[in-house]
Amino acid sequence: NLPAMDIGRVCLKTKGREQGERCVVLEVIDRNFVIVVGPNVKRRRVNMNHIRPLDEAVTLQRNASDEDAIAALG
């Protein structure tokens, strides 16, 4: 049972050039896509099949800046 994909959910990229990097969900677009950003992940739209949600989550305001999101990740 996977944790819900919501704003602030910490994820691991499982595909693409940023594979293995941690990122955080900034926005949920629809049931297939979210916007993520991370210390080594550029802000981008990703397919939910290409990220794995972790049990961890951070508190983010809606429309948080990339800097705020990356700082929250620690």
PDB file of N, H, CA, C and O in Angstrom:
ATOM      1  N   ASN A   1       0.842  -1.197   0.000  1.00  0.00           N
ATOM      2  CA  ASN A   1       0.000   0.000   0.000  1.00  0.00           C
ATOM      3  C   ASN A   1       0.880   1.251   0.000  1.00  0.00           C
ATOM      4  O   ASN A   1       1.573   1.531   0.978  1.00  0.00           O
ATOM      5  N   LEU A   2       0.846   2.000  -1.104  1.00  0.00           N
ATOM      6  H   LEU A   2       0.282   1.773  -1.898  1.00  0.00           H
ATOM      7  CA  LEU A   2       1.711   3.167  -1.245  1.00  0.00           C
ATOM      8  C   LEU A   2       1.100   4.390  -0.576  1.00  0.00           C
ATOM      9  O   LEU A   2      -0.121   4.537  -0.527  1.00  0.00           O
ATOM     10  N   PRO A   3       1.972   5.282  -0.052  1.00  0.00           N
ATOM     11  CA  PRO A   3       1.454   6.545   0.502  1.00  0.00           C
ATOM     12  C   PRO A   3       0.829   7.385  -0.612  1.00  0.00           C
ATOM     13  O   PRO A   3       1.199   7.247  -1.778  1.00  0.00           O
ATOM     14  N   ALA A   4      -0.109   8.247  -0.256  1.00  0.00           N
ATOM     15  H   ALA A   4      -0.410   8.359   0.691  1.00  0.00           H
ATOM     16  CA  ALA A   4      -0.798   9.076  -1.246  1.00  0.00           C
ATOM     17  C   ALA A   4       0.164  10.085  -1.868  1.00  0.00           C
ATOM     18  O   ALA A   4       1.074  10.588  -1.209  1.00  0.00           O
ATOM     19  N   MET A   5      -0.059  10.371  -3.159  1.00  0.00           N
ATOM     20  H   MET A   5      -0.799   9.962  -3.695  1.00  0.00           H
ATOM     21  CA  MET A   5       0.718  11.397  -3.848  1.00  0.00           C
ATOM     22  C   MET A   5       0.054  12.733  -3.575  1.00  0.00           C
ATOM     23  O   MET A   5      -0.975  13.047  -4.173  1.00  0.00           O
ATOM     24  N   ASP A   6       0.624  13.517  -2.685  1.00  0.00           N
ATOM     25  H   ASP A   6       1.460  13.262  -2.199  1.00  0.00           H
ATOM     26  CA  ASP A   6       0.058  14.823  -2.394  1.00  0.00           C
ATOM     27  C   ASP A   6       1.190  15.824  -2.254  1.00  0.00           C
ATOM     28  O   ASP A   6       2.362  15.448  -2.257  1.00  0.00           O
ATOM     29  N   ILE A   7       0.843  17.094  -2.133  1.00  0.00           N
ATOM     30  H   ILE A   7      -0.109  17.400  -2.131  1.00  0.00           H
ATOM     31  CA  ILE A   7       1.847  18.154  -2.041  1.00  0.00           C
ATOM     32  C   ILE A   7       2.704  17.920  -0.794  1.00  0.00           C
ATOM     33  O   ILE A   7       2.183  17.728   0.305  1.00  0.00           O
ATOM     34  N   GLY A   8       4.013  17.938  -0.981  1.00  0.00           N
ATOM     35  H   GLY A   8       4.437  18.093  -1.873  1.00  0.00           H
ATOM     36  CA  GLY A   8       4.933  17.718   0.136  1.00  0.00           C
ATOM     37  C   GLY A   8       5.427  16.286   0.249  1.00  0.00           C
ATOM     38  O   GLY A   8       6.310  16.006   1.060  1.00  0.00           O
ATOM     39  N   ARG A   9       4.874  15.367  -0.548  1.00  0.00           N
ATOM     40  H   ARG A   9       4.157  15.595  -1.207  1.00  0.00           H
ATOM     41  CA  ARG A   9       5.307  13.964  -0.501  1.00  0.00           C
ATOM     42  C   ARG A   9       6.730  13.856  -1.046  1.00  0.00           C
ATOM     43  O   ARG A   9       7.023  14.338  -2.140  1.00  0.00           O
ATOM     44  N   VAL A  10       7.604  13.223  -0.276  1.00  0.00           N
ATOM     45  H   VAL A  10       7.366  12.832   0.613  1.00  0.00           H
ATOM     46  CA  VAL A  10       8.977  12.999  -0.729  1.00  0.00           C
ATOM     47  C   VAL A  10       8.991  11.718  -1.561  1.00  0.00           C
ATOM     48  O   VAL A  10       8.422  10.700  -1.167  1.00  0.00           O
ATOM     49  N   CYS A  11       9.653  11.786  -2.722  1.00  0.00           N
ATOM     50  H   CYS A  11      10.116  12.612  -3.043  1.00  0.00           H
ATOM     51  CA  CYS A  11       9.679  10.663  -3.661  1.00  0.00           C
ATOM     52  C   CYS A  11      11.099  10.382  -4.111  1.00  0.00           C
ATOM     53  O   CYS A  11      12.015  11.181  -3.916  1.00  0.00           O
ATOM     54  N   LEU A  12      11.245   9.224  -4.717  1.00  0.00           N
ATOM     55  H   LEU A  12      10.501   8.575  -4.876  1.00  0.00           H
ATOM     56  CA  LEU A  12      12.509   8.825  -5.318  1.00  0.00           C
ATOM     57  C   LEU A  12      12.262   8.671  -6.811  1.00  0.00           C
ATOM     58  O   LEU A  12      11.333   7.975  -7.220  1.00  0.00           O
ATOM     59  N   LYS A  13      13.096   9.320  -7.633  1.00  0.00           N
ATOM     60  H   LYS A  13      13.851   9.885  -7.301  1.00  0.00           H
ATOM     61  CA  LYS A  13      12.951   9.168  -9.090  1.00  0.00           C
ATOM     62  C   LYS A  13      13.456   7.779  -9.466  1.00  0.00           C
ATOM     63  O   LYS A  13      14.558   7.389  -9.081  1.00  0.00           O
ATOM     64  N   THR A  14      12.653   7.039 -10.216  1.00  0.00           N
ATOM     65  H   THR A  14      11.758   7.356 -10.528  1.00  0.00           H
ATOM     66  CA  THR A  14      13.029   5.669 -10.581  1.00  0.00           C
ATOM     67  C   THR A  14      13.401   5.545 -12.049  1.00  0.00           C
ATOM     68  O   THR A  14      13.883   4.497 -12.480  1.00  0.00           O
ATOM     69  N   LYS A  15      13.182   6.614 -12.829  1.00  0.00           N
ATOM     70  H   LYS A  15      12.791   7.465 -12.479  1.00  0.00           H
ATOM     71  CA  LYS A  15      13.497   6.590 -14.259  1.00  0.00           C
ATOM     72  C   LYS A  15      14.149   7.903 -14.663  1.00  0.00           C
ATOM     73  O   LYS A  15      14.032   8.905 -13.958  1.00  0.00           O
ATOM     74  N   GLY A  16      14.831   7.895 -15.794  1.00  0.00           N
ATOM     75  H   GLY A  16      14.925   7.081 -16.367  1.00  0.00           H
ATOM     76  CA  GLY A  16      15.385   9.119 -16.355  1.00  0.00           C
ATOM     77  C   GLY A  16      16.770   9.438 -15.827  1.00  0.00           C
ATOM     78  O   GLY A  16      17.348   8.681 -15.046  1.00  0.00           O
ATOM     79  N   ARG A  17      17.293  10.581 -16.270  1.00  0.00           N
ATOM     80  H   ARG A  17      16.823  11.196 -16.904  1.00  0.00           H
ATOM     81  CA  ARG A  17      18.671  10.935 -15.925  1.00  0.00           C
ATOM     82  C   ARG A  17      18.831  11.259 -14.449  1.00  0.00           C
ATOM     83  O   ARG A  17      19.946  11.232 -13.928  1.00  0.00           O
ATOM     84  N   GLU A  18      17.725  11.567 -13.764  1.00  0.00           N
ATOM     85  H   GLU A  18      16.819  11.589 -14.187  1.00  0.00           H
ATOM     86  CA  GLU A  18      17.793  11.886 -12.337  1.00  0.00           C
ATOM     87  C   GLU A  18      17.421  10.682 -11.468  1.00  0.00           C
ATOM     88  O   GLU A  18      17.089  10.835 -10.293  1.00  0.00           O
ATOM     89  N   GLN A  19      17.480   9.489 -12.055  1.00  0.00           N
ATOM     90  H   GLN A  19      17.750   9.365 -13.010  1.00  0.00           H
ATOM     91  CA  GLN A  19      17.128   8.258 -11.346  1.00  0.00           C
ATOM     92  C   GLN A  19      17.912   8.149 -10.042  1.00  0.00           C
ATOM     93  O   GLN A  19      19.118   8.395 -10.014  1.00  0.00           O
ATOM     94  N   GLY A  20      17.217   7.778  -8.956  1.00  0.00           N
ATOM     95  H   GLY A  20      16.237   7.579  -8.979  1.00  0.00           H
ATOM     96  CA  GLY A  20      17.868   7.600  -7.666  1.00  0.00           C
ATOM     97  C   GLY A  20      17.908   8.863  -6.821  1.00  0.00           C
ATOM     98  O   GLY A  20      18.331   8.819  -5.665  1.00  0.00           O
ATOM     99  N   GLU A  21      17.471   9.993  -7.381  1.00  0.00           N
ATOM    100  H   GLU A  21      17.127  10.029  -8.319  1.00  0.00           H
ATOM    101  CA  GLU A  21      17.486  11.259  -6.642  1.00  0.00           C
ATOM    102  C   GLU A  21      16.175  11.455  -5.892  1.00  0.00           C
ATOM    103  O   GLU A  21      15.108  11.048  -6.352  1.00  0.00           O
ATOM    104  N   ARG A  22      16.282  12.096  -4.709  1.00  0.00           N
ATOM    105  H   ARG A  22      17.148  12.426  -4.335  1.00  0.00           H
ATOM    106  CA  ARG A  22      15.088  12.441  -3.929  1.00  0.00           C
ATOM    107  C   ARG A  22      14.492  13.737  -4.450  1.00  0.00           C
ATOM    108  O   ARG A  22      15.210  14.649  -4.859  1.00  0.00           O
ATOM    109  N   CYS A  23      13.172  13.802  -4.430  1.00  0.00           N
ATOM    110  H   CYS A  23      12.589  13.061  -4.098  1.00  0.00           H
ATOM    111  CA  CYS A  23      12.479  15.019  -4.851  1.00  0.00           C
ATOM    112  C   CYS A  23      11.200  15.130  -4.022  1.00  0.00           C
ATOM    113  O   CYS A  23      10.829  14.207  -3.296  1.00  0.00           O
ATOM    114  N   VAL A  24      10.542  16.268  -4.145  1.00  0.00           N
ATOM    115  H   VAL A  24      10.843  17.017  -4.735  1.00  0.00           H
ATOM    116  CA  VAL A  24       9.306  16.501  -3.396  1.00  0.00           C
ATOM    117  C   VAL A  24       8.223  16.971  -4.371  1.00  0.00           C
ATOM    118  O   VAL A  24       8.498  17.723  -5.306  1.00  0.00           O
ATOM    119  N   VAL A  25       6.994  16.518  -4.138  1.00  0.00           N
ATOM    120  H   VAL A  25       6.770  15.907  -3.378  1.00  0.00           H
ATOM    121  CA  VAL A  25       5.865  16.883  -4.997  1.00  0.00           C
ATOM    122  C   VAL A  25       5.429  18.312  -4.664  1.00  0.00           C
ATOM    123  O   VAL A  25       5.098  18.617  -3.518  1.00  0.00           O
ATOM    124  N   LEU A  26       5.432  19.186  -5.682  1.00  0.00           N
ATOM    125  H   LEU A  26       5.701  18.939  -6.613  1.00  0.00           H
ATOM    126  CA  LEU A  26       4.984  20.570  -5.509  1.00  0.00           C
ATOM    127  C   LEU A  26       3.524  20.731  -5.881  1.00  0.00           C
ATOM    128  O   LEU A  26       2.817  21.558  -5.306  1.00  0.00           O
ATOM    129  N   GLU A  27       3.069  19.931  -6.853  1.00  0.00           N
ATOM    130  H   GLU A  27       3.643  19.259  -7.320  1.00  0.00           H
ATOM    131  CA  GLU A  27       1.716  20.103  -7.368  1.00  0.00           C
ATOM    132  C   GLU A  27       1.250  18.805  -8.006  1.00  0.00           C
ATOM    133  O   GLU A  27       2.032  18.114  -8.660  1.00  0.00           O
ATOM    134  N   VAL A  28      -0.014  18.473  -7.819  1.00  0.00           N
ATOM    135  H   VAL A  28      -0.649  19.034  -7.288  1.00  0.00           H
ATOM    136  CA  VAL A  28      -0.606  17.320  -8.476  1.00  0.00           C
ATOM    137  C   VAL A  28      -1.399  17.850  -9.659  1.00  0.00           C
ATOM    138  O   VAL A  28      -2.326  18.642  -9.485  1.00  0.00           O
ATOM    139  N   ILE A  29      -1.035  17.413 -10.872  1.00  0.00           N
ATOM    140  H   ILE A  29      -0.282  16.770 -11.013  1.00  0.00           H
ATOM    141  CA  ILE A  29      -1.705  17.898 -12.084  1.00  0.00           C
ATOM    142  C   ILE A  29      -2.971  17.087 -12.336  1.00  0.00           C
ATOM    143  O   ILE A  29      -4.059  17.647 -12.468  1.00  0.00           O
ATOM    144  N   ASP A  30      -2.823  15.763 -12.401  1.00  0.00           N
ATOM    145  H   ASP A  30      -1.939  15.308 -12.294  1.00  0.00           H
ATOM    146  CA  ASP A  30      -3.966  14.867 -12.581  1.00  0.00           C
ATOM    147  C   ASP A  30      -3.560  13.508 -12.040  1.00  0.00           C
ATOM    148  O   ASP A  30      -2.586  13.409 -11.293  1.00  0.00           O
ATOM    149  N   ARG A  31      -4.294  12.447 -12.405  1.00  0.00           N
ATOM    150  H   ARG A  31      -5.085  12.527 -13.012  1.00  0.00           H
ATOM    151  CA  ARG A  31      -3.957  11.160 -11.803  1.00  0.00           C
ATOM    152  C   ARG A  31      -2.698  10.526 -12.374  1.00  0.00           C
ATOM    153  O   ARG A  31      -2.254   9.487 -11.884  1.00  0.00           O
ATOM    154  N   ASN A  32      -2.112  11.139 -13.408  1.00  0.00           N
ATOM    155  H   ASN A  32      -2.472  11.983 -13.805  1.00  0.00           H
ATOM    156  CA  ASN A  32      -0.895  10.589 -14.003  1.00  0.00           C
ATOM    157  C   ASN A  32       0.356  11.431 -13.787  1.00  0.00           C
ATOM    158  O   ASN A  32       1.468  10.905 -13.808  1.00  0.00           O
ATOM    159  N   PHE A  33       0.182  12.734 -13.580  1.00  0.00           N
ATOM    160  H   PHE A  33      -0.722  13.161 -13.564  1.00  0.00           H
ATOM    161  CA  PHE A  33       1.344  13.623 -13.543  1.00  0.00           C
ATOM    162  C   PHE A  33       1.386  14.501 -12.305  1.00  0.00           C
ATOM    163  O   PHE A  33       0.356  14.937 -11.791  1.00  0.00           O
ATOM    164  N   VAL A  34       2.612  14.751 -11.836  1.00  0.00           N
ATOM    165  H   VAL A  34       3.449  14.397 -12.253  1.00  0.00           H
ATOM    166  CA  VAL A  34       2.858  15.691 -10.740  1.00  0.00           C
ATOM    167  C   VAL A  34       4.045  16.569 -11.129  1.00  0.00           C
ATOM    168  O   VAL A  34       4.830  16.220 -12.010  1.00  0.00           O
ATOM    169  N   ILE A  35       4.163  17.715 -10.456  1.00  0.00           N
ATOM    170  H   ILE A  35       3.526  17.999  -9.740  1.00  0.00           H
ATOM    171  CA  ILE A  35       5.342  18.578 -10.599  1.00  0.00           C
ATOM    172  C   ILE A  35       6.251  18.285  -9.398  1.00  0.00           C
ATOM    173  O   ILE A  35       5.801  18.310  -8.252  1.00  0.00           O
ATOM    174  N   VAL A  36       7.529  18.008  -9.668  1.00  0.00           N
ATOM    175  H   VAL A  36       7.895  17.987 -10.598  1.00  0.00           H
ATOM    176  CA  VAL A  36       8.475  17.733  -8.584  1.00  0.00           C
ATOM    177  C   VAL A  36       9.690  18.646  -8.710  1.00  0.00           C
ATOM    178  O   VAL A  36       9.958  19.213  -9.769  1.00  0.00           O
ATOM    179  N   VAL A  37      10.417  18.772  -7.598  1.00  0.00           N
ATOM    180  H   VAL A  37      10.199  18.311  -6.738  1.00  0.00           H
ATOM    181  CA  VAL A  37      11.700  19.481  -7.590  1.00  0.00           C
ATOM    182  C   VAL A  37      12.531  18.867  -6.468  1.00  0.00           C
ATOM    183  O   VAL A  37      11.983  18.325  -5.508  1.00  0.00           O
ATOM    184  N   GLY A  38      13.837  18.951  -6.590  1.00  0.00           N
ATOM    185  H   GLY A  38      14.282  19.391  -7.370  1.00  0.00           H
ATOM    186  CA  GLY A  38      14.722  18.431  -5.548  1.00  0.00           C
ATOM    187  C   GLY A  38      16.101  19.026  -5.684  1.00  0.00           C
ATOM    188  O   GLY A  38      16.366  19.764  -6.633  1.00  0.00           O
ATOM    189  N   PRO A  39      16.998  18.716  -4.740  1.00  0.00           N
ATOM    190  CA  PRO A  39      18.350  19.280  -4.785  1.00  0.00           C
ATOM    191  C   PRO A  39      19.062  18.975  -6.113  1.00  0.00           C
ATOM    192  O   PRO A  39      19.783  19.827  -6.633  1.00  0.00           O
ATOM    193  N   ASN A  40      18.871  17.792  -6.653  1.00  0.00           N
ATOM    194  H   ASN A  40      18.286  17.100  -6.230  1.00  0.00           H
ATOM    195  CA  ASN A  40      19.502  17.425  -7.924  1.00  0.00           C
ATOM    196  C   ASN A  40      18.461  17.116  -8.994  1.00  0.00           C
ATOM    197  O   ASN A  40      18.760  16.443  -9.980  1.00  0.00           O
ATOM    198  N   VAL A  41      17.232  17.612  -8.798  1.00  0.00           N
ATOM    199  H   VAL A  41      16.989  18.159  -7.997  1.00  0.00           H
ATOM    200  CA  VAL A  41      16.134  17.378  -9.745  1.00  0.00           C
ATOM    201  C   VAL A  41      15.561  18.730 -10.138  1.00  0.00           C
ATOM    202  O   VAL A  41      15.082  19.477  -9.285  1.00  0.00           O
ATOM    203  N   LYS A  42      15.611  19.048 -11.441  1.00  0.00           N
ATOM    204  H   LYS A  42      16.000  18.441 -12.134  1.00  0.00           H
ATOM    205  CA  LYS A  42      15.020  20.300 -11.916  1.00  0.00           C
ATOM    206  C   LYS A  42      13.503  20.228 -11.777  1.00  0.00           C
ATOM    207  O   LYS A  42      12.910  19.156 -11.902  1.00  0.00           O
ATOM    208  N   ARG A  43      12.878  21.382 -11.517  1.00  0.00           N
ATOM    209  H   ARG A  43      13.360  22.253 -11.416  1.00  0.00           H
ATOM    210  CA  ARG A  43      11.411  21.423 -11.437  1.00  0.00           C
ATOM    211  C   ARG A  43      10.857  20.947 -12.766  1.00  0.00           C
ATOM    212  O   ARG A  43      11.170  21.504 -13.818  1.00  0.00           O
ATOM    213  N   ARG A  44      10.028  19.907 -12.710  1.00  0.00           N
ATOM    214  H   ARG A  44       9.774  19.454 -11.855  1.00  0.00           H
ATOM    215  CA  ARG A  44       9.482  19.375 -13.951  1.00  0.00           C
ATOM    216  C   ARG A  44       8.235  18.555 -13.679  1.00  0.00           C
ATOM    217  O   ARG A  44       7.964  18.131 -12.556  1.00  0.00           O
ATOM    218  N   ARG A  45       7.486  18.348 -14.759  1.00  0.00           N
ATOM    219  H   ARG A  45       7.707  18.692 -15.672  1.00  0.00           H
ATOM    220  CA  ARG A  45       6.323  17.465 -14.712  1.00  0.00           C
ATOM    221  C   ARG A  45       6.832  16.050 -14.914  1.00  0.00           C
ATOM    222  O   ARG A  45       7.580  15.785 -15.856  1.00  0.00           O
ATOM    223  N   VAL A  46       6.433  15.143 -14.038  1.00  0.00           N
ATOM    224  H   VAL A  46       5.825  15.359 -13.273  1.00  0.00           H
ATOM    225  CA  VAL A  46       6.842  13.745 -14.198  1.00  0.00           C
ATOM    226  C   VAL A  46       5.631  12.835 -14.132  1.00  0.00           C
ATOM    227  O   VAL A  46       4.636  13.129 -13.470  1.00  0.00           O
ATOM    228  N   ASN A  47       5.748  11.724 -14.838  1.00  0.00           N
ATOM    229  H   ASN A  47       6.556  11.486 -15.376  1.00  0.00           H
ATOM    230  CA  ASN A  47       4.729  10.684 -14.786  1.00  0.00           C
ATOM    231  C   ASN A  47       4.849   9.993 -13.430  1.00  0.00           C
ATOM    232  O   ASN A  47       5.957   9.691 -12.987  1.00  0.00           O
ATOM    233  N   MET A  48       3.724   9.742 -12.769  1.00  0.00           N
ATOM    234  H   MET A  48       2.824   9.988 -13.128  1.00  0.00           H
ATOM    235  CA  MET A  48       3.759   9.099 -11.450  1.00  0.00           C
ATOM    236  C   MET A  48       4.375   7.703 -11.509  1.00  0.00           C
ATOM    237  O   MET A  48       4.846   7.188 -10.495  1.00  0.00           O
ATOM    238  N   ASN A  49       4.373   7.091 -12.697  1.00  0.00           N
ATOM    239  H   ASN A  49       3.990   7.510 -13.521  1.00  0.00           H
ATOM    240  CA  ASN A  49       4.999   5.773 -12.822  1.00  0.00           C
ATOM    241  C   ASN A  49       6.515   5.868 -12.756  1.00  0.00           C
ATOM    242  O   ASN A  49       7.184   4.843 -12.624  1.00  0.00           O
ATOM    243  N   HIS A  50       7.071   7.063 -12.843  1.00  0.00           N
ATOM    244  H   HIS A  50       6.528   7.895 -12.950  1.00  0.00           H
ATOM    245  CA  HIS A  50       8.518   7.243 -12.854  1.00  0.00           C
ATOM    246  C   HIS A  50       9.074   7.708 -11.516  1.00  0.00           C
ATOM    247  O   HIS A  50      10.267   7.986 -11.397  1.00  0.00           O
ATOM    248  N   ILE A  51       8.200   7.793 -10.500  1.00  0.00           N
ATOM    249  H   ILE A  51       7.231   7.567 -10.597  1.00  0.00           H
ATOM    250  CA  ILE A  51       8.658   8.129  -9.150  1.00  0.00           C
ATOM    251  C   ILE A  51       8.041   7.168  -8.149  1.00  0.00           C
ATOM    252  O   ILE A  51       6.952   6.637  -8.368  1.00  0.00           O
ATOM    253  N   ARG A  52       8.747   6.952  -7.049  1.00  0.00           N
ATOM    254  H   ARG A  52       9.631   7.383  -6.870  1.00  0.00           H
ATOM    255  CA  ARG A  52       8.241   6.078  -5.985  1.00  0.00           C
ATOM    256  C   ARG A  52       8.057   6.920  -4.731  1.00  0.00           C
ATOM    257  O   ARG A  52       9.027   7.486  -4.226  1.00  0.00           O
ATOM    258  N   PRO A  53       6.818   7.015  -4.211  1.00  0.00           N
ATOM    259  CA  PRO A  53       6.605   7.806  -2.995  1.00  0.00           C
ATOM    260  C   PRO A  53       7.265   7.131  -1.797  1.00  0.00           C
ATOM    261  O   PRO A  53       7.215   5.909  -1.652  1.00  0.00           O
ATOM    262  N   LEU A  54       7.877   7.937  -0.949  1.00  0.00           N
ATOM    263  H   LEU A  54       7.917   8.929  -1.067  1.00  0.00           H
ATOM    264  CA  LEU A  54       8.477   7.424   0.284  1.00  0.00           C
ATOM    265  C   LEU A  54       7.505   7.712   1.432  1.00  0.00           C
ATOM    266  O   LEU A  54       6.535   8.451   1.266  1.00  0.00           O
ATOM    267  N   ASP A  55       7.776   7.121   2.590  1.00  0.00           N
ATOM    268  H   ASP A  55       8.564   6.520   2.725  1.00  0.00           H
ATOM    269  CA  ASP A  55       6.896   7.331   3.741  1.00  0.00           C
ATOM    270  C   ASP A  55       7.025   8.743   4.306  1.00  0.00           C
ATOM    271  O   ASP A  55       6.220   9.176   5.130  1.00  0.00           O
ATOM    272  N   GLU A  56       8.046   9.442   3.848  1.00  0.00           N
ATOM    273  H   GLU A  56       8.700   9.090   3.179  1.00  0.00           H
ATOM    274  CA  GLU A  56       8.368  10.763   4.357  1.00  0.00           C
ATOM    275  C   GLU A  56       7.548  11.836   3.631  1.00  0.00           C
ATOM    276  O   GLU A  56       7.236  11.693   2.449  1.00  0.00           O
ATOM    277  N   ALA A  57       7.202  12.911   4.350  1.00  0.00           N
ATOM    278  H   ALA A  57       7.455  13.027   5.311  1.00  0.00           H
ATOM    279  CA  ALA A  57       6.534  14.061   3.718  1.00  0.00           C
ATOM    280  C   ALA A  57       7.015  15.321   4.420  1.00  0.00           C
ATOM    281  O   ALA A  57       7.387  15.284   5.593  1.00  0.00           O
ATOM    282  N   VAL A  58       7.007  16.439   3.696  1.00  0.00           N
ATOM    283  H   VAL A  58       6.705  16.469   2.743  1.00  0.00           H
ATOM    284  CA  VAL A  58       7.366  17.731   4.285  1.00  0.00           C
ATOM    285  C   VAL A  58       6.170  18.660   4.147  1.00  0.00           C
ATOM    286  O   VAL A  58       5.305  18.450   3.296  1.00  0.00           O
ATOM    287  N   THR A  59       6.123  19.686   4.984  1.00  0.00           N
ATOM    288  H   THR A  59       6.825  19.857   5.675  1.00  0.00           H
ATOM    289  CA  THR A  59       5.019  20.640   4.931  1.00  0.00           C
ATOM    290  C   THR A  59       5.380  21.753   3.969  1.00  0.00           C
ATOM    291  O   THR A  59       6.372  22.455   4.165  1.00  0.00           O
ATOM    292  N   LEU A  60       4.573  21.916   2.926  1.00  0.00           N
ATOM    293  H   LEU A  60       3.767  21.346   2.767  1.00  0.00           H
ATOM    294  CA  LEU A  60       4.818  22.952   1.925  1.00  0.00           C
ATOM    295  C   LEU A  60       3.553  23.763   1.705  1.00  0.00           C
ATOM    296  O   LEU A  60       2.440  23.238   1.751  1.00  0.00           O
ATOM    297  N   GLN A  61       3.745  25.051   1.466  1.00  0.00           N
ATOM    298  H   GLN A  61       4.649  25.478   1.429  1.00  0.00           H
ATOM    299  CA  GLN A  61       2.625  25.895   1.056  1.00  0.00           C
ATOM    300  C   GLN A  61       2.325  25.576  -0.407  1.00  0.00           C
ATOM    301  O   GLN A  61       3.211  25.149  -1.147  1.00  0.00           O
ATOM    302  N   ARG A  62       1.102  25.779  -0.810  1.00  0.00           N
ATOM    303  H   ARG A  62       0.383  26.126  -0.208  1.00  0.00           H
ATOM    304  CA  ARG A  62       0.769  25.646  -2.223  1.00  0.00           C
ATOM    305  C   ARG A  62       1.563  26.714  -2.990  1.00  0.00           C
ATOM    306  O   ARG A  62       1.710  27.838  -2.511  1.00  0.00           O
ATOM    307  N   ASN A  63       2.069  26.369  -4.166  1.00  0.00           N
ATOM    308  H   ASN A  63       1.949  25.456  -4.555  1.00  0.00           H
ATOM    309  CA  ASN A  63       2.899  27.273  -4.966  1.00  0.00           C
ATOM    310  C   ASN A  63       4.196  27.663  -4.259  1.00  0.00           C
ATOM    311  O   ASN A  63       4.692  28.776  -4.438  1.00  0.00           O
ATOM    312  N   ALA A  64       4.741  26.758  -3.464  1.00  0.00           N
ATOM    313  H   ALA A  64       4.338  25.854  -3.318  1.00  0.00           H
ATOM    314  CA  ALA A  64       6.023  27.011  -2.798  1.00  0.00           C
ATOM    315  C   ALA A  64       7.113  27.178  -3.855  1.00  0.00           C
ATOM    316  O   ALA A  64       7.041  26.593  -4.936  1.00  0.00           O
ATOM    317  N   SER A  65       8.117  27.980  -3.529  1.00  0.00           N
ATOM    318  H   SER A  65       8.176  28.455  -2.651  1.00  0.00           H
ATOM    319  CA  SER A  65       9.231  28.162  -4.471  1.00  0.00           C
ATOM    320  C   SER A  65      10.118  26.928  -4.456  1.00  0.00           C
ATOM    321  O   SER A  65      10.072  26.129  -3.520  1.00  0.00           O
ATOM    322  N   ASP A  66      10.922  26.778  -5.496  1.00  0.00           N
ATOM    323  H   ASP A  66      10.960  27.427  -6.256  1.00  0.00           H
ATOM    324  CA  ASP A  66      11.870  25.658  -5.562  1.00  0.00           C
ATOM    325  C   ASP A  66      12.789  25.687  -4.354  1.00  0.00           C
ATOM    326  O   ASP A  66      13.080  24.645  -3.766  1.00  0.00           O
ATOM    327  N   GLU A  67      13.256  26.898  -3.975  1.00  0.00           N
ATOM    328  H   GLU A  67      13.020  27.744  -4.452  1.00  0.00           H
ATOM    329  CA  GLU A  67      14.186  27.033  -2.852  1.00  0.00           C
ATOM    330  C   GLU A  67      13.549  26.546  -1.558  1.00  0.00           C
ATOM    331  O   GLU A  67      14.182  25.835  -0.777  1.00  0.00           O
ATOM    332  N   ASP A  68      12.277  26.934  -1.327  1.00  0.00           N
ATOM    333  H   ASP A  68      11.762  27.511  -1.961  1.00  0.00           H
ATOM    334  CA  ASP A  68      11.573  26.505  -0.114  1.00  0.00           C
ATOM    335  C   ASP A  68      11.436  24.988  -0.073  1.00  0.00           C
ATOM    336  O   ASP A  68      11.642  24.365   0.969  1.00  0.00           O
ATOM    337  N   ALA A  69      11.084  24.399  -1.218  1.00  0.00           N
ATOM    338  H   ALA A  69      10.917  24.905  -2.064  1.00  0.00           H
ATOM    339  CA  ALA A  69      10.882  22.950  -1.294  1.00  0.00           C
ATOM    340  C   ALA A  69      12.186  22.207  -1.034  1.00  0.00           C
ATOM    341  O   ALA A  69      12.206  21.218  -0.301  1.00  0.00           O
ATOM    342  N   ILE A  70      13.280  22.684  -1.638  1.00  0.00           N
ATOM    343  H   ILE A  70      13.263  23.487  -2.234  1.00  0.00           H
ATOM    344  CA  ILE A  70      14.568  22.029  -1.468  1.00  0.00           C
ATOM    345  C   ILE A  70      15.048  22.185  -0.028  1.00  0.00           C
ATOM    346  O   ILE A  70      15.614  21.251   0.539  1.00  0.00           O
ATOM    347  N   ALA A  71      14.825  23.363   0.569  1.00  0.00           N
ATOM    348  H   ALA A  71      14.365  24.121   0.108  1.00  0.00           H
ATOM    349  CA  ALA A  71      15.204  23.583   1.966  1.00  0.00           C
ATOM    350  C   ALA A  71      14.415  22.648   2.882  1.00  0.00           C
ATOM    351  O   ALA A  71      14.963  22.119   3.849  1.00  0.00           O
ATOM    352  N   ALA A  72      13.119  22.442   2.580  1.00  0.00           N
ATOM    353  H   ALA A  72      12.674  22.872   1.794  1.00  0.00           H
ATOM    354  CA  ALA A  72      12.279  21.556   3.401  1.00  0.00           C
ATOM    355  C   ALA A  72      12.767  20.108   3.328  1.00  0.00           C
ATOM    356  O   ALA A  72      12.653  19.357   4.297  1.00  0.00           O
ATOM    357  N   LEU A  73      13.316  19.722   2.160  1.00  0.00           N
ATOM    358  H   LEU A  73      13.409  20.332   1.373  1.00  0.00           H
ATOM    359  CA  LEU A  73      13.848  18.365   2.011  1.00  0.00           C
ATOM    360  C   LEU A  73      15.071  18.153   2.908  1.00  0.00           C
ATOM    361  O   LEU A  73      15.340  17.042   3.364  1.00  0.00           O
ATOM    362  N   GLY A  74      15.789  19.221   3.145  1.00  0.00           N
ATOM    363  H   GLY A  74      15.571  20.124   2.775  1.00  0.00           H
ATOM    364  CA  GLY A  74      16.978  19.152   4.011  1.00  0.00           C
ATOM    365  C   GLY A  74      18.174  18.669   3.283  1.00  0.00           C
ATOM    366  O   GLY A  74      19.250  18.556   3.870  1.00  0.00           O
TER     367      GLY A  74
END
